């Protein structure tokens, strides 16, 4: 029996993803896209935490378009810890000169416009725990890719993992088991372990630092 075909974005979507400002490697992006296509079959929104300039949102939006649903992005657009001035991932091009703070929202909107995907995205500008408190519905997919401190990663997990529908997917990015990656990946790694230990999620796949888990039980 032939192996099942892994969903692939269109050449246009992949080109838009590769052209967008951001950090996700292509092979991890393809794994995220495949998960989003699968989760989209539930007919529920696909949500990401941590949008930056919209690189991964392109893939979620394209999957949402195909499924007849929407991608929801949650980000305060002021940048995470490692993107602030003086840190490795700081980009002065996304600093608002009038207020002296990062503002990735205009770049994000231009990214979606260039990809032709604006109609399929609901952009929520706010901090993840606050948005989670007012979100009532179930989600087909939750993609955690926000701040990398324990405070932020834990807040994202506690706020959004309970909203993953049965059969839906929880995707965690920047999962690095090596303690040497304390700043960039240990907090997401601890969230990933917590999800497995909860009994509510079962691992589906691992692509480098991207982990895909399915909601298979209660108990978060």
C-alpha positions in Angstrom: 0.0 0.0 0.0 1.3 3.4 -0.9 2.2 5.8 1.8 -0.4 8.6 2.3 0.4 11.8 0.4 1.7 14.6 2.7 -0.2 17.9 2.0 2.0 20.5 0.3 1.3 24.2 -0.1 1.0 25.7 -3.6 4.2 27.0 -5.1 2.8 30.5 -4.7 2.1 30.0 -1.0 5.6 28.4 -0.4 7.2 31.3 -2.2 5.3 33.8 -0.1 6.4 31.9 3.1 10.1 31.9 2.0 10.0 35.6 1.2 8.4 36.6 4.5 10.5 38.0 7.4 10.8 35.4 10.1 12.7 32.5 11.5 10.9 29.2 10.8 12.8 26.9 8.5 11.1 25.6 5.4 11.0 21.9 6.5 9.3 22.9 9.8 6.9 25.1 7.9 5.9 22.2 5.7 5.2 20.1 8.8 3.1 22.9 10.3 1.2 23.2 7.0 0.4 19.5 7.0 -0.8 19.6 10.5 -3.0 22.7 9.7 -4.5 20.9 6.7 -5.4 17.9 8.9 -6.8 20.0 11.7 -8.8 22.1 9.2 -10.9 19.1 8.5 -12.6 19.6 11.8 -14.0 22.9 10.5 -12.8 24.9 13.4 -10.5 27.9 13.5 -6.7 27.4 13.5 -4.9 29.6 16.0 -1.3 30.7 16.4 0.3 32.4 19.3 3.3 34.5 18.3 2.9 36.0 14.8 5.9 38.3 14.4 5.7 39.3 10.7 3.4 36.6 9.5 5.8 33.9 8.1 3.9 31.0 9.6 0.6 32.7 9.4 0.8 32.4 5.6 0.7 28.6 5.9 -2.1 28.5 8.5 -4.1 30.9 6.4 -3.7 28.9 3.2 -4.8 25.7 5.1 -7.8 27.6 6.6 -8.8 28.8 3.1 -8.8 25.3 1.8 -10.9 24.1 4.8 -13.4 26.9 4.7 -12.4 28.2 8.1 -10.1 31.0 9.4 -6.7 31.4 10.9 -6.6 33.4 14.1 -3.3 35.1 15.0 -2.6 36.3 18.6 0.3 38.7 19.2 0.9 42.0 20.9 3.3 42.8 18.0 5.9 44.4 20.3 8.3 41.5 19.9 9.4 38.8 22.3 12.4 38.9 24.6 15.0 37.9 22.1 13.8 40.4 19.6 14.4 43.5 21.8 17.4 45.9 21.2 20.7 44.3 22.1 19.5 40.8 21.5 20.4 38.4 18.8 17.1 38.5 16.9 16.5 42.2 17.0 15.6 43.8 13.7 15.7 47.6 13.6 13.5 47.6 10.5 10.4 46.8 12.6 10.9 49.5 15.2 8.3 52.3 15.2 10.4 55.4 15.2 7.6 57.5 16.8 7.4 55.4 19.9 10.8 53.7 19.9 9.2 50.3 20.3 9.0 47.3 18.1 5.8 47.1 16.0 5.6 44.1 13.7 1.9 44.6 12.9 2.4 46.7 9.7 4.9 44.2 8.3 2.5 41.4 9.2 -0.3 43.1 7.3 1.9 43.6 4.3 3.0 40.0 4.4 -0.6 38.8 4.2 -1.5 41.3 1.5 1.4 40.2 -0.7 0.3 36.5 -0.2 -3.3 37.3 -1.1 -4.5 35.8 2.2 -5.9 38.7 4.2 -9.5 37.4 4.0 -8.7 34.2 5.7 -7.0 35.7 8.8 -8.4 37.3 12.0 -5.6 39.2 13.6 -6.0 39.7 17.4 -3.6 42.3 18.8 -3.2 41.5 22.5 -1.3 39.4 25.0 -2.0 35.8 24.9 -3.4 35.1 28.4 -5.7 38.1 28.2 -7.1 37.0 24.8 -7.5 33.4 26.1 -9.7 34.6 28.9 -12.3 36.0 26.5 -12.1 33.2 23.9 -15.0 30.8 24.4 -15.0 28.4 21.4 -13.1 25.3 20.5 -10.1 25.3 18.1 -9.0 22.8 15.5 -5.3 23.7 16.0 -3.3 25.7 18.5 0.2 26.6 17.5 2.4 27.9 20.4 5.3 30.0 19.1 5.3 33.0 21.4 7.7 34.1 24.2 10.4 31.6 25.3 10.4 32.2 29.0 8.6 29.8 31.3 6.1 32.5 32.2 5.1 33.1 28.6 5.2 29.5 27.4 3.3 28.3 30.4 0.7 31.1 30.0 0.2 30.2 26.4 -0.2 26.5 27.2 -2.6 27.0 30.1 -4.6 29.6 28.2 -5.0 27.7 25.0 -4.4 24.0 25.3 -7.8 23.4 27.0 -9.5 24.9 23.9 -8.1 22.3 21.5 -11.1 20.2 20.4 -11.0 16.4 20.7 -9.1 15.2 17.7 -7.5 18.6 17.2 -3.8 19.4 17.2 -1.5 21.2 19.6 1.7 22.3 17.8 4.7 23.6 19.8 7.7 25.3 18.2 11.3 25.6 19.4 11.3 22.5 21.4 14.9 21.8 22.4 15.6 19.1 25.0 19.3 20.1 25.4 19.7 22.3 28.6 22.2 24.3 26.6 19.3 25.8 24.8 17.8 27.2 28.0 16.7 30.5 26.6 15.6 29.5 23.2 13.9 26.2 23.7 13.7 24.8 27.2 10.5 26.5 28.2 8.7 25.2 25.1 10.3 21.8 25.8 8.8 21.9 29.3 5.4 22.8 27.9 5.6 19.9 25.4 6.4 17.5 28.2 3.6 18.9 30.3 1.2 18.3 27.5 2.2 14.7 27.2 2.2 14.1 30.9 -1.4 15.5 31.1 -2.8 12.5 29.3 -4.8 14.8 27.1 -2.3 14.7 24.2 -0.5 12.1 22.1 2.5 12.9 20.0 1.9 12.7 16.3 5.2 13.9 14.8 8.5 15.6 15.4 10.3 17.7 12.8 13.4 19.1 14.3 12.1 21.6 16.9 8.4 21.3 15.9 6.2 18.9 17.8 2.7 18.0 16.8 0.3 16.4 19.4 -3.3 15.3 19.1 -6.0 15.9 21.7 -7.1 12.4 22.6 -8.4 12.8 26.1 -9.5 15.1 28.9 -7.4 16.2 31.9 -5.6 19.4 30.9 
